[in-house]
């Protein structure tokens, strides 16, 4: 089992619109059979306006399949694109962390 953590460092005051995008994306993801996503914002972190989204996958193959849109219809893909449209305007940068769950 692996924990996938997406960390987004938003522009000042832009974390709320990014949270809304991730919540909508999480709802659609669950609908198409992807793992449930947990969305968090900083209370005390390395820097202000940080958003973290986490999900667990059984294998790296599962992650790769999800990243390529496996199992999603063209309608679902269009909805994902619509949800995330303009997100580059909300973030300064981001990164992905992948952890193997040991226990």
C-alpha positions as CSV (number, residue, x, y, z in Angstrom):
1,X,0.0,0.0,0.0
2,X,1.3,3.5,-0.9
3,X,0.3,7.0,0.4
4,X,0.3,9.6,-2.4
5,X,0.6,13.2,-1.1
6,X,0.1,16.1,-3.5
7,X,1.4,19.4,-1.9
8,X,0.4,22.7,-3.5
9,X,1.8,26.0,-2.4
10,X,-0.8,28.5,-3.4
11,X,-0.4,32.2,-4.1
12,X,-1.4,34.4,-1.3
13,X,-5.1,34.3,-0.6
14,X,-5.7,31.6,-3.3
15,X,-5.9,28.5,-1.2
16,X,-9.7,28.5,-0.9
17,X,-10.4,28.4,-4.7
18,X,-7.8,25.6,-4.9
19,X,-9.5,23.7,-2.0
20,X,-12.8,24.0,-4.0
21,X,-11.2,22.5,-7.0
22,X,-9.7,19.6,-5.1
23,X,-13.0,18.9,-3.3
24,X,-14.8,18.7,-6.6
25,X,-12.0,16.6,-8.1
26,X,-12.2,14.3,-5.1
27,X,-15.9,13.8,-5.5
28,X,-15.6,13.0,-9.2
29,X,-12.6,10.7,-8.5
30,X,-14.6,8.7,-6.0
31,X,-17.5,8.4,-8.6
32,X,-15.1,6.9,-11.2
33,X,-13.7,4.4,-8.7
34,X,-10.5,6.1,-7.6
35,X,-9.5,6.1,-3.9
36,X,-11.0,8.6,-1.5
37,X,-9.0,11.8,-1.3
38,X,-8.4,13.7,1.9
39,X,-7.9,17.4,1.5
40,X,-6.1,19.5,4.2
41,X,-4.9,23.1,4.5
42,X,-2.1,24.4,6.7
43,X,-2.7,25.2,10.3
44,X,0.9,25.5,11.0
45,X,3.3,24.5,8.2
46,X,6.5,25.3,6.3
47,X,4.6,28.2,4.7
48,X,1.2,29.8,4.5
49,X,-1.4,28.9,1.9
50,X,-0.5,25.3,1.7
51,X,-2.9,22.6,0.4
52,X,-2.2,18.9,0.9
53,X,-4.3,16.1,-0.8
54,X,-3.7,12.5,0.2
55,X,-4.9,9.2,-1.1
56,X,-3.9,5.6,-0.7
57,X,-3.3,3.1,-3.6
58,X,-2.5,-0.6,-3.5
59,X,0.4,-0.4,-6.0
60,X,2.5,1.9,-8.1
61,X,0.8,0.4,-11.1
62,X,-2.6,1.6,-9.7
63,X,-1.1,5.1,-9.4
64,X,0.2,5.1,-12.9
65,X,-3.1,3.8,-14.3
66,X,-4.9,6.6,-12.4
67,X,-2.5,9.3,-13.7
68,X,-3.2,8.1,-17.2
69,X,-6.9,8.3,-16.8
70,X,-7.5,4.5,-16.8
71,X,-11.1,3.5,-16.4
72,X,-12.4,7.0,-17.0
73,X,-14.8,7.9,-19.8
74,X,-14.1,10.8,-22.1
75,X,-16.9,12.7,-20.3
76,X,-15.2,12.1,-17.0
77,X,-11.9,13.3,-18.4
78,X,-13.6,16.5,-19.7
79,X,-15.1,17.1,-16.3
80,X,-11.7,16.7,-14.6
81,X,-10.2,19.2,-17.1
82,X,-13.1,21.6,-16.5
83,X,-12.6,21.4,-12.7
84,X,-8.9,22.0,-12.9
85,X,-9.0,24.7,-15.6
86,X,-7.0,27.7,-14.4
87,X,-5.4,26.1,-11.4
88,X,-2.0,27.2,-12.5
89,X,-3.2,30.8,-11.7
90,X,-3.7,29.7,-8.1
91,X,-0.4,28.0,-7.3
92,X,3.3,29.0,-7.1
93,X,4.5,25.5,-7.2
94,X,3.8,22.0,-5.9
95,X,5.3,18.6,-5.4
96,X,4.2,14.9,-5.1
97,X,5.4,12.6,-2.3
98,X,4.9,8.8,-2.4
99,X,5.3,6.8,0.8
100,X,5.2,3.0,1.2
101,X,2.9,2.2,4.2
102,X,4.8,-0.2,6.4
103,X,2.3,-0.6,9.2
